[in-house]
Amino acid sequence: MYLQREALMPYKNPKDRKKQVNPKKGTKEHKDRMERQRARREMDKKGVDRKGKDVGHKKPLKKGGSNKDGIRIESRSSNRKRNYK
């Protein structure tokens, strides 16, 4: 009985996962990450309930936007379904 259960639900060690690697300081990726974080903190200071929502930029950071261009609260799916490539 024990062997069958082990075969169905193998134990996964959390140490086997890849460690998250943040971009190096000074890179464009790091600058964009900090810009996103500042946008979230700004919404928190305003007292906006963003539970289950994303803070999106009106002009995407990948296209040269910033927080000054405007930020908005939107659902995760609508923010992430846009393909900014």
C-alpha positions, 0 to 999 in steps of 0.5 A: 500500500505504501509503495503505491502511494509513493508512486502516485505522489512523489516527494518533491524537495524544495531545494531542487528548485532553481534559485531566483536570480535577480538582474544585476544592478545597473542593467535595464532589467533591474531598472524596470524591476525597480520602476514596477516596485515603485509603482506598487508602493505608490498604489499602496500609499494611496490606499488602493486595494490591489489584492488579486490585481496588477499595477500596469503601466499605460506605456509599457516599460519595454517600450520606454515607459515609466511611472510618469507616463501613468499607472493603472490597476487592472486584473492580472489577466488583462495586464498580462494578456497584452503581448509587448514584444 
